[in-house]
Amino acid sequence: MASTKVIVNNNGSLKIEGDLEIVDAQGNAYGLQGRTVLSLCRCGQSNNKPFCDGSHKNGFEHEGKAFELPPRKV
């Protein structure tokens, strides 16, 4: 079982559960204050990016259904 789980919510965020560290492009860590559950924005509308603030309710639609990726290119 993975130590971190990512849940693709329908019409909403990516919910992440587990032992978390999130860093920016320069490698600086966000201060998560010990959180083990949080949501990341995927609609692009959040005022708190990369974290979700519920702005997706203004019209983001995507059904999160699992599927198989094609084989990796070597």
Steps between C-alpha positions, in 0.01 A plus 500: 500500500630847410595744775328779305161476330368742234125508441371661179173662607225541241466865395755604758838474662768236542474385862830377642527286813815377669848610596525821298767740385416746224771718350505780242708498180807619693466222758364721780252315721150632567421525871232234536481530881493122546205437267461144376199581275466791258362582157683638197330719239464362150248749360743795503250732672620478863628816666712273722689301232626236504239424767127472436270771637174369351505732195440199272132530591487789247503259207779238495385162371693174485395150596789330675485143369803273525651358180816326384777715359667377182834321548794724580720597210854378545 
